[in-house]
Amino acid sequence: MMRKVVPAVVVTMLLPRAAAACPVCFGASDGPMLQGSNMGILALLVVTLVVLGAFGGFFITLARRAARAVDAATTLDAPGTPEGQPR
């Protein structure tokens, strides 16, 4: 492991301009590399929002099912009604 890490650190220290090679650092604020990174960030945001929305939708579904189950249980347990008949 150290055999690979040490040379990489030495090369990075000897070539600091290549280590900080982002498009904005070199003045190309509208280059294709920056547009690609922006699209990557947008894609990750969309995936995150879809997953969070699905997670929230799952809990809403669970809450609705629980409310229906409670309603069905109280309807069947009501005194004076035949079994299986809603009140």
Residue pairs with C-beta under 8 A, 6 or more apart in sequence:
12 18
12 19
23 29
23 31
23 33
23 34
23 37
24 34
28 34
75 86
75 87
76 83
76 84
78 87
81 87
